[in-house]
């Protein structure tokens, strides 16, 4: 699986592997992959203008669930591309697919999924996905029936 897999993802960040991310077993610590997922997820939210929406409507995203599958170990030095996309949209939540792609190995090093729920931070509790989030997702993701609940 080459770099063409990255074309499926509207948000991609190239990140250098830092020496301090290595663990006692001489590979990148498992937790670091989740941070790379988080970095791509936050870049996606920034592209949706989530700060302005949260300030105006009091509604913003919060991570509900996350899973990861490690495929190959990574080591310093190196570079990865952390990429994300939305694969499903429901009324108050959406599912994001994440990958960490190794530039050196030209392969996916880890893949995962996150369930993100929208929360009304002013009133407390779940909220519907703000229309501006939804429009960003619809404009930047493939239009397939399985994208919707």
N, C-alpha and C positions, 0 to 999 in steps of 0.2 A: 504494500500500500504506500504509494508515493505522496508527494506534496499536493497532488490534485485533490486529496480529501479536504484540504484546507479551504478550497473554493466553496464548500457547502456552508461555511461559517462566516456570518457578516462581521463578527468582531474577532480580531486576531492581534495578539501582542507578542512580539519577540522579546524574550527575557534571557539574559545571561545566567548561567548557573554559577552561583557564588561558592567559593571554597568553604565558607561557614555553613553551607547547606548539606555538607557531607556528614555522615554519621560514623560511628565506630566500625561499621562494616564496609566502609570505603565506597559507599554509594549515597546518592541523595536521599535524605530522610523522607519517609512516607508522608509526613505532615506537610512538607514543602509542596507536594503536588496539589494538595487542597488549597494552599495559599495561591498557587498559580491559577487554579480554577477561580478563586475569589477575585483575583486581579482582572481576569477576563470578564467575570460577571459584573464587577463594578464598572468596567469600561462600557459594557452594554447599557447599564443603568444610566451612566453619564450621557451616553448617546440618546437615551430616551428623555433627557432633561429632568431626571428624577428629583434633583434638589429643588428646582423651581416648582414642580408639581407638589412635592411634600410641603413646601412653604405655603403655597396657595391653597391646596385642598386638604392638607393634613394627612394625606395618604401616601404611603411608601411601601417598598418591598421589604420582606424579611425572610430569611432562609428558614424553611420548615424541615427539610430533609435533604440529606446528601449521601451519595454512595460513590464508590470509586473502585475501579479494577486496574491493578497495576499489570503492565504487559512486559516492559523491559526495564532493567535498572539503568540509572543514569549516573554519570560521574563528572567531576570537574576536570578539565575545563569543558565547556560546551554551551550550547544555546538551545532553548526550546521555544516553541510557539504555543501559547495557550490560547485556545479558541473556544467560542461558545455560540450557541444558537438556541432559539426557542423551538421546541418540537410539539408542544401542546398548549392550548389556551383554554382555560375554563373561566367561569364568571369572576372568581376571586383569587385565582392562582394560575400559575403557568409552570411548565416543566422546561428546564434548560439542559441541553446536552453539552458536555465539556470534553475537550481532548487536550492532552499535552503531547505535542509532536516534537520529536528529537530531530534537530537539524542535522546533527552528525550521523545518526543512524538512518535518517530518512524514513522514519516509522513512528507510529503512534506509541508513545511510552506509557500512557495511562488514558483511561476514558471513564467518564462518570456522568451522573445525572443529579440535578438539584430541583427540588420543588420549592418554588418561591410563592409566598402568600402575600397579598396586599393587606396592609393594616392601616386603620385610621388611628394615627398617633394622638390625635386630639380627643376623640371620643372613646378610644380603646376598642379592641376587637377587629375582626376581619372587615374588609371593605372590597367593593368591586374594583376590578382593574381600571385605573383611570383611562379615559378615552385616548389621551395622548400616548400612553404606554401602548395601548392596544393598536393604535394606528401605526406607531413605529414598528411594532412586531409584524403587522400585516404587510407593511411596505417593504420590509427587509427579510422576510422569511418566505420559503416556498409556499405557494397556496395549495395545500393538500387537504382533503377532507378530514384526515386524522389530526390535523392541527386544532380542530375545534371539538369541544365537548358537546 
